[in-house]
Amino acid sequence: MASAAAELVAEREPELILEMTDSNRTFVGAQGLVKMALDQYTEILATISDPRVGDWPLMDSPVPTVLIVLLYMYGVVIFGPRMMANRKPYKLRNVLVAYNAFQVVFSLGMMYEHLMSGWLLDYSYKCQPVDYSHNPSALRMANLCWWYFISKFTEFADTIFFVLRKKDSQVTFLHLYHHSLTPLETWICVKFIAGGHGTLGNLINNAVHVIMYAYYMLAAMGPEYQKYLWWKKHLTTVQLVQFFVVFVHSAQAFIFDCGYPKLVAGLLLLHSLIFIVLFSDFYRTAYRRGKSAKKLKAE
């Protein structure tokens, strides 16, 4: 038996060596592709990214931002609902008032900085290139872009509070899509285009957030303030107007060539269009169908 096995191994030895060689080649080839991809990625970061922001917190690599977003998604979709399954919802009234007041002040501050960094001064509303210099106004705008990026992490608290209060109907696809996507988008903007044409969308978003978080703050203050919240449905209208304005403004970069990256302008167009569709669907679902249901009940 032993001699027969030895003979079989001897006969198959060339085949086994060939198979091992092919496996090694495949492994080496895969290693080469990975190395090539990493080298390409490193080259892009080194040659295309904004050198001014390279050593800023979270700007060296997208990995920490991606991990934070994944942790957020796990927390609000899986861990949080499981933790709250057999618990009563938390009230959090004072916490919500304080949080929303903070967001109003934070958004007002960023809105002011957007205006004073360029949009109230020398920025062109037709088409504005990115200023990669180290002059004070350019650095001020780049620094503001980083704070705008950080603000998207603070907004994760919106969803966390929904989960803790067991407001599961509020954690919609639109809500999760919006909150998980914006940190990734803003990281790219800070890393490669910290300033210029696209920051008008940030300015408009800050203005919308002042209105939105002021509404949430009043709503959290108790039933006695409900009479001041008749304008709830207009919040969605304001958000739709926001995305429409950003869509039109982004399209201008294709008409008036100022050197702003057309790829980025195209992505902003796509981003705005997606949110116009999603928010329009939300508006129809939440308000138009609600009116129809009320009419049927009245009849």
Buried (B, 14 or more C-beta within 10 A) or exposed (E): EEEEEEEEEEEEEEEEEEEEEEEEEEEEEEEEEEEEEEEEEEEEBEEEBBEBBEEBEBBBEBEEBEEBBEEBBEBBBEEBBEEBEEEEEBEBEEBBBEBBBBBBEBBBBBBBBBBBBBBEEEBBEEBBBBBBEEEEBBBBBBBBBBEBBBBBBEBBBBBBBBBBBBEEEEBBEBBBEBBBBBBBBBBBBBBBBBBBBBBBBBBBBBBBBBBBBBBBBBBBBEEEEEEEEEEEEEBBEBBBBBBBBBBEBBBBBEEEEBEBBEEBBBBBBEBBBBBBEBBEEBBEEEBEEEEEEEEEEEE
